[in-house]
């Protein structure tokens, strides 16, 4: 007889992140070593990485990483890209043969400058212009998926164990000042190349361990603002929520985090009246943006990264500091594998963010 553990591991998935706050770039070997220590949290159906500071020679251009099913859809999407962007450089992303990585799609990379003048009639800036183009490609061109679209950053992901995905994409040949990694154990959604973590939009990237029970409410909310959830996984919607509240609605990150993991009502009642009024307003206006369910996430963006648990800490998360570096991971051992003597190590409380910003940046 099959038992629950034979079918799924509710606490499965692994996350890890490293950042050098002084922007010192380092090889992807460290993040691969960290995530590989949590091998048993994955099952080979998804692994991926996000890296920031990775393309200094193209730092002012949008880097599109794209999966294609075949050459025909590639031609169609490239025609679309050429219409709306100046293509500075294009080519396949280098990979190496790795046992266990089978049937990869075509994987291409483009460095792009938006033809923003084409959007002046809509009074939108280049970020909004670019995000709309990404959503259009992912929604309308079946067999194509833009899985990374930020500046001076890139996502690398696929079907396989994360350490194999890291070797496949040759991450030992890249350098970045911030790395995040994910090993997936799909529970409610398919394991496929597009469904691996991280999920990105512009400079945002999200990796996630857990399950978003508020997914339908969250999805309906973001789709009212033009987003489209097409990737068959609940994590995708978290990325769009950050993009919507922080980039579009200009809500300070601190307040956005209070939306996503809002204090309980009885905790709000203990605050001063001014704080109560603000928290109640956020919960009322953005009630559909509250993220419920067991989760730990790492959000990467151009200012650094933020790690966050659900409000009652149903998923593990450990953080550490050493000199100019901050580490977060699902397990302490994944940190000590690459930092054997941290200055400080702790387990954040539920709903309490770990905010690691680059030197000179503010939330």
NUDREN-933206 format. One record per residue (C-alpha): residue number from 1; chain; x, y, z. Coordinates in Angstrom, 3 decimals. Layout:
pos NUM, unit A, east X, north Y, up Z $
...
END
This chain:
pos 1, unit A, east 0.000, north 0.000, up 0.000 $
pos 2, unit A, east 1.253, north 3.502, up -0.874 $
pos 3, unit A, east 1.703, north 5.817, up 2.061 $
pos 4, unit A, east 1.555, north 9.621, up 2.078 $
pos 5, unit A, east 5.330, north 9.951, up 1.984 $
pos 6, unit A, east 5.514, north 7.705, up -1.069 $
pos 7, unit A, east 3.370, north 10.121, up -3.067 $
pos 8, unit A, east 4.586, north 13.552, up -2.038 $
pos 9, unit A, east 6.789, north 15.324, up 0.469 $
pos 10, unit A, east 4.835, north 18.352, up 1.740 $
pos 11, unit A, east 7.952, north 19.866, up 3.300 $
pos 12, unit A, east 10.089, north 19.128, up 0.236 $
pos 13, unit A, east 11.929, north 21.616, up -1.980 $
pos 14, unit A, east 15.134, north 23.385, up -1.002 $
pos 15, unit A, east 16.180, north 27.020, up -1.241 $
pos 16, unit A, east 19.538, north 28.707, up -0.766 $
pos 17, unit A, east 20.938, north 32.191, up -1.292 $
pos 18, unit A, east 24.255, north 34.030, up -0.978 $
pos 19, unit A, east 24.944, north 37.739, up -1.390 $
pos 20, unit A, east 28.077, north 39.844, up -1.083 $
pos 21, unit A, east 26.852, north 43.244, up 0.100 $
pos 22, unit A, east 29.892, north 45.011, up -1.371 $
pos 23, unit A, east 29.130, north 43.613, up -4.834 $
pos 24, unit A, east 32.186, north 41.367, up -4.973 $
pos 25, unit A, east 31.418, north 38.829, up -7.671 $
pos 26, unit A, east 32.129, north 35.140, up -7.124 $
pos 27, unit A, east 31.692, north 31.890, up -8.999 $
pos 28, unit A, east 28.475, north 29.891, up -9.099 $
pos 29, unit A, east 30.336, north 26.896, up -7.663 $
pos 30, unit A, east 29.464, north 27.952, up -4.101 $
pos 31, unit A, east 25.705, north 28.101, up -4.601 $
pos 32, unit A, east 25.783, north 24.762, up -6.457 $
pos 33, unit A, east 27.646, north 23.201, up -3.529 $
pos 34, unit A, east 25.133, north 24.628, up -1.060 $
pos 35, unit A, east 22.002, north 23.448, up -2.858 $
pos 36, unit A, east 23.512, north 20.029, up -3.640 $
pos 37, unit A, east 23.720, north 19.309, up 0.103 $
pos 38, unit A, east 19.906, north 19.305, up 0.153 $
pos 39, unit A, east 19.646, north 16.762, up -2.658 $
pos 40, unit A, east 17.029, north 14.672, up -0.843 $
pos 41, unit A, east 14.588, north 17.586, up -0.766 $
pos 42, unit A, east 14.329, north 17.355, up -4.560 $
pos 43, unit A, east 13.285, north 14.528, up -6.836 $
pos 44, unit A, east 14.924, north 15.498, up -10.114 $
pos 45, unit A, east 11.876, north 17.288, up -11.553 $
pos 46, unit A, east 13.139, north 20.835, up -11.129 $
pos 47, unit A, east 16.177, north 22.885, up -10.249 $
pos 48, unit A, east 17.288, north 26.409, up -10.939 $
pos 49, unit A, east 19.349, north 29.474, up -10.101 $
pos 50, unit A, east 19.208, north 33.266, up -10.342 $
pos 51, unit A, east 22.362, north 35.378, up -10.529 $
pos 52, unit A, east 22.772, north 39.164, up -10.176 $
pos 53, unit A, east 25.711, north 41.180, up -11.522 $
pos 54, unit A, east 26.278, north 38.467, up -14.085 $
pos 55, unit A, east 26.383, north 40.580, up -17.273 $
pos 56, unit A, east 28.452, north 43.704, up -16.495 $
pos 57, unit A, east 29.318, north 44.182, up -20.172 $
pos 58, unit A, east 25.577, north 44.443, up -20.979 $
pos 59, unit A, east 24.415, north 45.954, up -17.673 $
pos 60, unit A, east 22.125, north 48.542, up -19.308 $
pos 61, unit A, east 20.361, north 46.047, up -21.579 $
pos 62, unit A, east 17.540, north 43.603, up -20.854 $
pos 63, unit A, east 18.749, north 40.005, up -20.960 $
pos 64, unit A, east 16.018, north 37.680, up -22.250 $
pos 65, unit A, east 16.553, north 33.966, up -21.605 $
pos 66, unit A, east 14.068, north 31.990, up -23.689 $
pos 67, unit A, east 13.005, north 28.343, up -24.004 $
pos 68, unit A, east 11.788, north 27.221, up -27.453 $
pos 69, unit A, east 10.127, north 23.951, up -28.412 $
pos 70, unit A, east 11.301, north 24.170, up -32.016 $
pos 71, unit A, east 12.868, north 26.422, up -34.661 $
pos 72, unit A, east 9.513, north 27.461, up -36.107 $
pos 73, unit A, east 8.311, north 29.130, up -32.899 $
pos 74, unit A, east 11.780, north 30.596, up -32.409 $
pos 75, unit A, east 11.506, north 32.386, up -35.759 $
pos 76, unit A, east 8.085, north 33.792, up -34.856 $
pos 77, unit A, east 9.220, north 35.086, up -31.475 $
pos 78, unit A, east 12.407, north 36.601, up -32.901 $
pos 79, unit A, east 10.302, north 38.506, up -35.439 $
pos 80, unit A, east 8.228, north 39.856, up -32.546 $
pos 81, unit A, east 11.327, north 40.765, up -30.499 $
pos 82, unit A, east 12.944, north 42.548, up -33.460 $
pos 83, unit A, east 9.820, north 44.671, up -33.903 $
pos 84, unit A, east 9.912, north 46.043, up -30.349 $
pos 85, unit A, east 13.611, north 45.871, up -29.385 $
pos 86, unit A, east 17.012, north 46.634, up -30.813 $
pos 87, unit A, east 18.959, north 43.370, up -30.552 $
pos 88, unit A, east 22.501, north 44.077, up -29.368 $
pos 89, unit A, east 23.502, north 40.408, up -29.207 $
pos 90, unit A, east 21.828, north 37.007, up -29.568 $
pos 91, unit A, east 22.889, north 33.383, up -29.325 $
pos 92, unit A, east 22.286, north 30.089, up -27.622 $
pos 93, unit A, east 23.140, north 29.835, up -23.921 $
pos 94, unit A, east 26.209, north 27.568, up -23.572 $
pos 95, unit A, east 25.521, north 24.227, up -21.917 $
pos 96, unit A, east 27.447, north 21.028, up -21.342 $
pos 97, unit A, east 26.279, north 17.429, up -21.493 $
pos 98, unit A, east 25.265, north 16.182, up -18.054 $
pos 99, unit A, east 23.931, north 12.737, up -17.295 $
pos 100, unit A, east 20.394, north 13.062, up -15.966 $
pos 101, unit A, east 19.495, north 16.135, up -18.034 $
pos 102, unit A, east 17.374, north 14.846, up -20.893 $
pos 103, unit A, east 15.454, north 16.414, up -23.780 $
pos 104, unit A, east 16.212, north 20.073, up -23.063 $
pos 105, unit A, east 14.432, north 22.682, up -25.181 $
pos 106, unit A, east 16.266, north 25.184, up -27.365 $
pos 107, unit A, east 17.720, north 27.755, up -24.949 $
pos 108, unit A, east 18.576, north 31.206, up -26.293 $
pos 109, unit A, east 19.722, north 34.529, up -24.863 $
pos 110, unit A, east 19.152, north 38.064, up -26.207 $
pos 111, unit A, east 20.510, north 41.412, up -25.008 $
pos 112, unit A, east 17.909, north 44.021, up -25.862 $
pos 113, unit A, east 17.206, north 47.744, up -25.866 $
pos 114, unit A, east 13.474, north 48.594, up -25.984 $
pos 115, unit A, east 12.140, north 50.700, up -28.821 $
pos 116, unit A, east 10.288, north 52.704, up -26.201 $
pos 117, unit A, east 9.167, north 55.373, up -28.645 $
pos 118, unit A, east 6.655, north 52.834, up -29.932 $
pos 119, unit A, east 4.834, north 52.982, up -26.582 $
pos 120, unit A, east 4.692, north 56.748, up -26.049 $
pos 121, unit A, east 1.026, north 56.864, up -26.894 $
pos 122, unit A, east 0.369, north 54.668, up -23.843 $
pos 123, unit A, east 2.533, north 56.827, up -21.538 $
pos 124, unit A, east 4.473, north 53.868, up -20.157 $
pos 125, unit A, east 8.125, north 53.588, up -19.192 $
pos 126, unit A, east 10.602, north 51.044, up -20.519 $
pos 127, unit A, east 10.072, north 48.588, up -17.636 $
pos 128, unit A, east 6.335, north 48.481, up -18.213 $
pos 129, unit A, east 6.897, north 48.270, up -21.965 $
pos 130, unit A, east 9.290, north 45.329, up -21.511 $
pos 131, unit A, east 7.083, north 43.497, up -19.016 $
pos 132, unit A, east 4.117, north 43.742, up -21.388 $
pos 133, unit A, east 6.223, north 42.256, up -24.173 $
pos 134, unit A, east 7.305, north 39.370, up -21.920 $
pos 135, unit A, east 3.695, north 38.642, up -20.928 $
pos 136, unit A, east 2.630, north 38.759, up -24.594 $
pos 137, unit A, east 5.282, north 36.234, up -25.652 $
pos 138, unit A, east 4.487, north 33.841, up -22.806 $
pos 139, unit A, east 0.754, north 34.118, up -23.375 $
pos 140, unit A, east 0.429, north 34.112, up -27.166 $
pos 141, unit A, east 3.363, north 32.104, up -28.524 $
pos 142, unit A, east 2.793, north 28.475, up -27.591 $
pos 143, unit A, east 6.090, north 26.642, up -27.358 $
pos 144, unit A, east 8.060, north 29.727, up -26.274 $
pos 145, unit A, east 8.701, north 30.983, up -22.761 $
pos 146, unit A, east 10.767, north 33.971, up -21.631 $
pos 147, unit A, east 12.068, north 32.711, up -18.292 $
pos 148, unit A, east 14.349, north 35.642, up -17.483 $
pos 149, unit A, east 14.097, north 39.293, up -18.533 $
pos 150, unit A, east 16.060, north 41.564, up -16.178 $
pos 151, unit A, east 19.121, north 43.772, up -16.465 $
pos 152, unit A, east 22.516, north 42.431, up -15.406 $
pos 153, unit A, east 20.871, north 39.270, up -14.066 $
pos 154, unit A, east 19.851, north 35.896, up -15.372 $
pos 155, unit A, east 17.877, north 32.798, up -14.419 $
pos 156, unit A, east 19.002, north 29.277, up -15.308 $
pos 157, unit A, east 16.589, north 26.406, up -14.697 $
pos 158, unit A, east 15.237, north 23.119, up -15.961 $
pos 159, unit A, east 14.130, north 19.566, up -15.206 $
pos 160, unit A, east 16.737, north 17.802, up -13.115 $
pos 161, unit A, east 18.414, north 17.942, up -9.735 $
pos 162, unit A, east 19.715, north 21.458, up -9.039 $
pos 163, unit A, east 23.365, north 20.432, up -8.931 $
pos 164, unit A, east 22.962, north 18.843, up -12.369 $
pos 165, unit A, east 21.219, north 21.960, up -13.689 $
pos 166, unit A, east 24.130, north 24.026, up -12.358 $
pos 167, unit A, east 26.646, north 21.871, up -14.205 $
pos 168, unit A, east 24.456, north 21.803, up -17.330 $
pos 169, unit A, east 24.409, north 25.618, up -17.529 $
pos 170, unit A, east 28.141, north 25.805, up -16.682 $
pos 171, unit A, east 27.561, north 28.095, up -13.702 $
pos 172, unit A, east 31.164, north 27.570, up -12.615 $
pos 173, unit A, east 32.092, north 29.828, up -15.559 $
pos 174, unit A, east 29.886, north 32.728, up -14.353 $
pos 175, unit A, east 30.454, north 35.272, up -11.609 $
pos 176, unit A, east 27.784, north 37.237, up -9.721 $
pos 177, unit A, east 27.474, north 39.120, up -6.419 $
pos 178, unit A, east 24.150, north 37.479, up -5.531 $
pos 179, unit A, east 23.030, north 33.911, up -6.164 $
pos 180, unit A, east 19.851, north 32.039, up -5.274 $
pos 181, unit A, east 19.109, north 28.374, up -5.892 $
pos 182, unit A, east 16.156, north 26.020, up -5.758 $
pos 183, unit A, east 15.596, north 22.283, up -5.769 $
pos 184, unit A, east 12.019, north 21.365, up -6.588 $
pos 185, unit A, east 9.815, north 18.522, up -5.396 $
pos 186, unit A, east 6.595, north 19.189, up -7.369 $
pos 187, unit A, east 3.551, north 18.368, up -5.287 $
pos 188, unit A, east 0.487, north 19.806, up -7.002 $
pos 189, unit A, east 1.818, north 20.893, up -10.408 $
pos 190, unit A, east 3.805, north 19.258, up -13.233 $
pos 191, unit A, east 7.581, north 19.117, up -13.320 $
pos 192, unit A, east 8.636, north 20.747, up -16.600 $
pos 193, unit A, east 11.313, north 23.172, up -17.798 $
pos 194, unit A, east 9.119, north 26.260, up -17.536 $
pos 195, unit A, east 7.751, north 25.201, up -14.155 $
pos 196, unit A, east 11.136, north 24.992, up -12.441 $
pos 197, unit A, east 12.113, north 27.827, up -10.099 $
pos 198, unit A, east 13.082, north 30.664, up -10.072 $
pos 199, unit A, east 10.196, north 32.608, up -11.564 $
pos 200, unit A, east 11.100, north 36.031, up -12.809 $
pos 201, unit A, east 9.693, north 39.293, up -14.110 $
pos 202, unit A, east 12.177, north 41.995, up -15.057 $
pos 203, unit A, east 14.704, north 42.090, up -12.167 $
pos 204, unit A, east 12.484, north 40.159, up -9.745 $
pos 205, unit A, east 13.170, north 36.465, up -9.119 $
pos 206, unit A, east 11.372, north 34.198, up -6.649 $
pos 207, unit A, east 12.223, north 30.740, up -5.357 $
pos 208, unit A, east 9.799, north 29.019, up -3.043 $
pos 209, unit A, east 9.468, north 26.019, up -0.757 $
pos 210, unit A, east 5.870, north 25.259, up 0.170 $
pos 211, unit A, east 2.368, north 25.652, up -1.148 $
pos 212, unit A, east 0.283, north 28.770, up -1.762 $
pos 213, unit A, east -3.244, north 27.946, up -0.616 $
pos 214, unit A, east -4.371, north 31.497, up -1.524 $
pos 215, unit A, east -3.264, north 30.997, up -5.143 $
pos 216, unit A, east -6.666, north 31.471, up -6.808 $
pos 217, unit A, east -7.387, north 34.711, up -4.935 $
pos 218, unit A, east -3.859, north 35.967, up -5.643 $
pos 219, unit A, east -4.087, north 34.966, up -9.321 $
pos 220, unit A, east -7.439, north 36.678, up -9.882 $
pos 221, unit A, east -6.047, north 39.799, up -8.233 $
pos 222, unit A, east -2.906, north 40.138, up -10.400 $
pos 223, unit A, east -4.759, north 39.224, up -13.586 $
pos 224, unit A, east -6.984, north 42.269, up -13.043 $
pos 225, unit A, east -3.828, north 44.305, up -13.710 $
pos 226, unit A, east -2.805, north 42.613, up -16.963 $
pos 227, unit A, east -0.668, north 39.726, up -15.714 $
pos 228, unit A, east -1.342, north 36.191, up -16.927 $
pos 229, unit A, east -0.464, north 33.070, up -14.933 $
pos 230, unit A, east 0.378, north 30.441, up -17.543 $
pos 231, unit A, east 3.108, north 28.299, up -15.989 $
pos 232, unit A, east 1.086, north 25.706, up -14.049 $
pos 233, unit A, east 2.507, north 26.504, up -10.635 $
pos 234, unit A, east 1.468, north 28.579, up -7.643 $
pos 235, unit A, east 4.871, north 30.259, up -7.232 $
pos 236, unit A, east 4.535, north 32.318, up -10.396 $
pos 237, unit A, east 1.923, north 34.559, up -8.794 $
pos 238, unit A, east 4.290, north 35.661, up -5.985 $
pos 239, unit A, east 6.637, north 37.218, up -8.535 $
pos 240, unit A, east 3.788, north 39.178, up -10.102 $
pos 241, unit A, east 2.568, north 40.363, up -6.695 $
pos 242, unit A, east 5.945, north 41.919, up -5.921 $
pos 243, unit A, east 6.096, north 43.499, up -9.373 $
pos 244, unit A, east 2.578, north 44.902, up -9.014 $
pos 245, unit A, east 2.830, north 46.347, up -5.509 $
pos 246, unit A, east 6.432, north 47.601, up -5.500 $
pos 247, unit A, east 7.087, north 48.577, up -9.124 $
pos 248, unit A, east 3.624, north 49.566, up -10.326 $
pos 249, unit A, east 1.895, north 50.762, up -7.161 $
pos 250, unit A, east 5.105, north 52.233, up -5.689 $
pos 251, unit A, east 4.487, north 50.715, up -2.263 $
pos 252, unit A, east 7.666, north 50.665, up -0.114 $
pos 253, unit A, east 9.074, north 47.157, up 0.237 $
pos 254, unit A, east 8.524, north 47.197, up 4.011 $
pos 255, unit A, east 4.796, north 47.835, up 3.480 $
pos 256, unit A, east 4.549, north 45.265, up 0.686 $
pos 257, unit A, east 5.947, north 42.612, up 3.035 $
pos 258, unit A, east 3.251, north 43.584, up 5.552 $
pos 259, unit A, east 0.695, north 42.886, up 2.826 $
pos 260, unit A, east 2.065, north 39.473, up 1.896 $
pos 261, unit A, east 2.503, north 38.225, up 5.485 $
pos 262, unit A, east 0.049, north 40.548, up 7.204 $
pos 263, unit A, east -0.029, north 40.543, up 11.017 $
pos 264, unit A, east -2.968, north 38.744, up 12.574 $
pos 265, unit A, east -5.864, north 40.982, up 13.585 $
pos 266, unit A, east -5.276, north 40.441, up 17.297 $
pos 267, unit A, east -1.637, north 41.496, up 16.817 $
pos 268, unit A, east -2.724, north 44.618, up 14.948 $
pos 269, unit A, east -5.021, north 45.532, up 17.860 $
pos 270, unit A, east -1.994, north 45.730, up 20.171 $
pos 271, unit A, east -0.350, north 48.468, up 18.078 $
pos 272, unit A, east -0.735, north 52.234, up 18.455 $
pos 273, unit A, east -3.728, north 53.790, up 16.710 $
pos 274, unit A, east -1.663, north 55.227, up 13.824 $
pos 275, unit A, east -0.027, north 51.864, up 13.157 $
pos 276, unit A, east -3.381, north 50.096, up 13.482 $
pos 277, unit A, east -4.963, north 52.407, up 10.927 $
pos 278, unit A, east -2.152, north 51.836, up 8.442 $
pos 279, unit A, east -2.089, north 48.046, up 8.831 $
pos 280, unit A, east -5.870, north 47.807, up 8.621 $
pos 281, unit A, east -5.856, north 49.937, up 5.456 $
pos 282, unit A, east -3.239, north 47.678, up 3.846 $
pos 283, unit A, east -5.167, north 44.526, up 4.788 $
pos 284, unit A, east -8.419, north 45.994, up 3.462 $
pos 285, unit A, east -7.144, north 47.395, up 0.154 $
pos 286, unit A, east -4.831, north 44.457, up -0.590 $
pos 287, unit A, east -6.741, north 41.610, up 1.022 $
pos 288, unit A, east -6.379, north 39.503, up -2.134 $
pos 289, unit A, east -2.598, north 39.920, up -2.069 $
pos 290, unit A, east -2.207, north 38.183, up 1.311 $
pos 291, unit A, east -0.156, north 35.018, up 0.753 $
pos 292, unit A, east -1.509, north 32.092, up 2.758 $
pos 293, unit A, east -0.158, north 28.609, up 3.147 $
pos 294, unit A, east 3.144, north 27.087, up 4.263 $
pos 295, unit A, east 6.088, north 28.765, up 2.529 $
pos 296, unit A, east 9.603, north 30.073, up 2.670 $
pos 297, unit A, east 10.753, north 32.234, up -0.219 $
pos 298, unit A, east 13.776, north 34.178, up -1.386 $
pos 299, unit A, east 13.060, north 37.252, up -3.487 $
pos 300, unit A, east 16.008, north 38.472, up -5.535 $
pos 301, unit A, east 16.075, north 41.956, up -7.047 $
pos 302, unit A, east 18.541, north 44.653, up -8.090 $
pos 303, unit A, east 18.976, north 45.927, up -4.497 $
pos 304, unit A, east 19.746, north 42.549, up -2.911 $
pos 305, unit A, east 17.499, north 39.775, up -1.652 $
pos 306, unit A, east 14.786, north 39.194, up 0.930 $
pos 307, unit A, east 14.002, north 35.853, up 2.574 $
pos 308, unit A, east 10.600, north 35.350, up 4.162 $
pos 309, unit A, east 8.620, north 32.661, up 5.990 $
pos 310, unit A, east 4.864, north 32.334, up 6.278 $
pos 311, unit A, east 3.346, north 33.884, up 9.401 $
pos 312, unit A, east 3.453, north 30.733, up 11.532 $
pos 313, unit A, east 6.699, north 29.326, up 10.088 $
pos 314, unit A, east 5.492, north 26.088, up 8.557 $
pos 315, unit A, east 8.628, north 25.859, up 6.398 $
pos 316, unit A, east 12.209, north 25.927, up 7.605 $
pos 317, unit A, east 14.520, north 28.884, up 6.992 $
pos 318, unit A, east 17.958, north 29.618, up 8.449 $
pos 319, unit A, east 20.091, north 32.748, up 7.976 $
pos 320, unit A, east 23.742, north 33.581, up 8.650 $
pos 321, unit A, east 26.262, north 36.413, up 8.276 $
pos 322, unit A, east 30.005, north 36.331, up 7.680 $
pos 323, unit A, east 31.934, north 39.540, up 6.966 $
pos 324, unit A, east 30.242, north 41.136, up 3.918 $
pos 325, unit A, east 28.139, north 38.092, up 3.067 $
pos 326, unit A, east 24.627, north 37.032, up 4.028 $
pos 327, unit A, east 23.441, north 33.431, up 3.624 $
pos 328, unit A, east 19.957, north 31.911, up 3.767 $
pos 329, unit A, east 18.893, north 28.303, up 3.237 $
pos 330, unit A, east 16.327, north 25.690, up 4.143 $
pos 331, unit A, east 18.907, north 23.924, up 6.323 $
pos 332, unit A, east 21.811, north 25.134, up 8.435 $
pos 333, unit A, east 24.064, north 22.460, up 6.940 $
pos 334, unit A, east 23.658, north 24.022, up 3.478 $
pos 335, unit A, east 25.132, north 27.251, up 4.867 $
pos 336, unit A, east 27.944, north 25.619, up 6.832 $
pos 337, unit A, east 28.970, north 23.645, up 3.731 $
pos 338, unit A, east 30.220, north 26.923, up 2.233 $
pos 339, unit A, east 30.699, north 29.002, up 5.415 $
pos 340, unit A, east 31.957, north 26.799, up 8.236 $
pos 341, unit A, east 32.375, north 29.554, up 10.826 $
pos 342, unit A, east 29.708, north 32.272, up 10.418 $
pos 343, unit A, east 29.797, north 35.388, up 12.592 $
pos 344, unit A, east 26.102, north 34.957, up 13.337 $
pos 345, unit A, east 23.509, north 32.287, up 12.546 $
pos 346, unit A, east 19.812, north 32.348, up 13.410 $
pos 347, unit A, east 16.351, north 31.057, up 12.536 $
pos 348, unit A, east 13.996, north 33.927, up 11.590 $
pos 349, unit A, east 10.560, north 34.037, up 13.159 $
pos 350, unit A, east 7.434, north 33.465, up 11.097 $
pos 351, unit A, east 6.674, north 36.489, up 8.928 $
pos 352, unit A, east 9.965, north 38.150, up 9.899 $
pos 353, unit A, east 11.958, north 39.043, up 6.767 $
pos 354, unit A, east 15.704, north 38.667, up 6.347 $
pos 355, unit A, east 16.657, north 41.724, up 4.303 $
pos 356, unit A, east 20.122, north 41.673, up 2.707 $
pos 357, unit A, east 20.740, north 44.847, up 0.715 $
pos 358, unit A, east 23.749, north 45.820, up -1.328 $
pos 359, unit A, east 25.910, north 48.550, up 0.146 $
pos 360, unit A, east 24.355, north 51.959, up -0.492 $
pos 361, unit A, east 20.877, north 50.617, up -1.267 $
pos 362, unit A, east 17.698, north 51.300, up 0.675 $
pos 363, unit A, east 14.441, north 49.333, up 0.721 $
END
